[in-house]
Amino acid sequence: MSVWSTHVEGVVTLPDGRRVRGRGLSAGPPHGDELPEYGVYLTATPPPEMGWESHWVCWPDFRLPRSSADAIAALEAAYERAASTRVEVACDGGTGRTGTAIALLARFAGVPGDEAVGWVREHYRPRAVETPWQRRFAARAALSR
């Protein structure tokens, strides 16, 4: 088990030091020395087999997850694993759904809800969390922590 190096594209260091990688599935499979050990995939249909342990969250593009509870549980598990495992979060483009998920991971790491979208835009992608409802979800979702 290991964590991401900071030089890997898409890696974000959360405020508590855990690292996760965000990416878009449309860019093709990951490459390089460091591959994920666990992934959370936020897509409308099940993603292809990745070759590592993963969890699929049904989450249509530009929308919210079909089950908020499933999404939050999957992201909490990913957050816990990120302490000692290379975890990635991905959707088709890597911006809206992935940004929303990383904002929730930042909240698990202590970022206040009303600052989560700004935090992810500063540390991941400037256009992360694309829609008003994704912004509300990132800020207001009831987390178990």
MOTA-V203032 format. One record per helix or strand. SS is the DSSP state (H for helix, E for strand). FROM is the first residue (numbers start at 1). TO is the last residue. If there is no record, write none. Layout:
SS FROM TO
SS FROM TO
This chain:
E 11 13
E 19 24
H 25 27
E 38 43
E 53 59
E 65 65
H 68 81
E 87 91
H 96 108
H 113 123
H 132 140
